[in-house]
């Protein structure tokens, strides 16, 4: 922490936090690859539920 007005605080990830980089990158890549299919399914479900009021 730096003693300034307002106070400044610097944060960084621990080694454990940094170890999530690779798994989270893989999850992001999967989501980006499958986003068209996810959007398609969301639209189909939304359309189905719009008709049931």
Helices and strands as residue ranges (DSSP letters): H 15-18, H 20-50
